Structure formats: C-alpha cells, structure tokens
Amino acid sequence: MSRVGFVGLGNMGGPMAANLAKAGHAVDVFDLMPAALAKAEAAGCASAGSAVNALANAEVFFSMLPAGRHVAGLYLGSDGQDGLLAQVPDGAILVDCSTIDPATAKRVAAAAAERGIAMLDAPVSGGTAGAENGTLTFMVGGASETLEAVRPLFDAMGANLFHAGDAGAGQTAKVCNNMLLAVHMAGTAEALALGVSQGLDPAALSEIMRQSSGGNWSLEVYNPYPGVMEGVPASREYQGGFLVDLMTKDLGLAMDTAESSGAPVPMGGLARNLYRMHAAQNNAGQLDFSSIQQLFEPKSST
C-alpha cells in the first residue's frame, strides 16, 4: 500500500483517485468543489482539506488540473505565495496528469529537479469511461526509474503505460495524439455526412469504411453519427465524454507547441478552426467532441 495525495477531482481525476483507493492505497484528496470531495470520500478517499494537507504525508502526489497556469500556480506558487515545491516531503514523487503545454511541464519539472524532487508529467488518454474503468493510457515524461517507482499506481488507474522521454515528453505525445484524434474525427464526420446526403445508410457506410482503408478509431469505437453505435455520446445527444471546449483547448496547445519548434501543422490548424466554428455555430462547447458531426449536416436553403 502507498500513501497517495491527489488534487483535482473532476471528471477524470475523481475516478482516478477512486481507483487508487479501490486498489488498497490510502488516498488523501482535495478539490475546490465540495461535491467532488464528497464523491471521492464515498469512493474510499479521505478529504485532506487543502492541497498542502494532501501532500503532507504522500509518498506519491498526483495532480489533475485544467490548464498550465493552474499547474504552475500549484507547484511554483503565485501572487507572492509559495507553491507546493517548497513543502514536498523527503522522497515524495510528484506526478502531474493534467494536459498542459510542454513548456510549462518542463519549467515545473526543472524547478522540482533544482530542489532534488522527482517529477513526472503523465497526461492520459481514454476519456471519462477509461478513468472510471481503470483503462487509461498514460504518456509519461521524466526519468525511467521514477516511472518504475510509480508503475503500481499507474497500473491501478490504467491499462497502457508509455515512456515518451524526458520531462515534457508526455505532454508533447498527448498534444500530438489529440491533434490526430481531432483530424480523423472531423474527417469521419464529413465522410459520413457526404454518404448520408447521397442516400446511404450511416451504419452501412460506417461498416464499409471501418473494414476498408478509411478505418480509424472513430469508426471502431466512437462513431459520431447518431444511432449507429450504442453507448457512445452520439447516441445520447452528445452528452458526456470529451467536451468540444476541451478538444479546442488541446488543439490550441498543439498549435503553441508547433509554433515553438516551427513545425508545420496545417491539418491541426484546420481541425482547430472547425471545432471553434462548431462551438460558435451550434453552441456546442459543452457537447462531446464527436458532435462535430453537426457541423456537416446539410443546411436548408430558403
């Protein structure tokens, strides 16, 4: 059993902390939302009252926060207040599972290293279902020996674990993955809309493409067309899942990362514009990202 601290109990962090508790670890948690804390307590975690308290007795401390500024503020401090790096117990390992820009991940990890603190960036893929079922994929940046020390905890929350490289590499892998996800989801939705406009059945067309050279993850497990696949957001009015606003944020991270290295990402840029257009035209920011299907629906002409 490990003593674990966990801060950030949203749609992803809450189930992750619950799975750690389910695996027998002692998990001290904190979140700004009382409802999230209550849910984590019901799952076997202990409310710590603050991020500092969640860290105080931790052997491994996890964070799952919305953006880079929140991660930097938590660990480095803000507004003249010290961050958690000033209070890490001897030998404790820090693991940030947020999806943020690689530059911030590297900056925080470097500050931790200056204090002799081991830290990993370990963003996840798999969505809320993966978080709940303990089948997440972790993309990890940092020292391999640190990853091995934390592996049993990753195993309690996920099914796949990849060491991407040094500090920040996990975040780079994540933005590349999500950029590709956005591109093939938009392309899949566009192709389905074209076929339906010509009278094809969306389920039949999906199966044809799935078994042909157009096959991809969106067709395999996350079909965007309503009524084609059970159990996915498209069949429940695009509720739940990975929000359009979050996909747009991640595409912005991809654009920032590309800008820093001069890498051309024309498809990623187009996908970002499509998702921003979808959010604005269809008030879709809080819908699942597969709702991009709505952007390709024929518009009536009057």
Secondary structure, DSSP 4 states (H G I P E B T S, - for coil): --EEEEE--STTHHHHHHHHHHTT-EEEEE-S-HHHHHHHHHTT-EE-SSHHHHHHT-SEEEE--SSHHHHHHHHHEETTEE-GGGGPPTT-EEEE-S---HHHHHHHHHHHHHTT-EEEE--EESHHHHHHHT-EEEEEES-HHHHHHHHHHHHHHEEEEEEEESTTHHHHHHHHHHHHHHHHHHHHHHHHHHHHHTT--HHHHHHHHHTSTT--HHHHH---STTTSTTSGGGGTT-SSSBHHHHHHHHHHHHHHHHHHT---HHHHHHHHHHHHHHHHHT-TTSBGGGGGGGGSPPP--
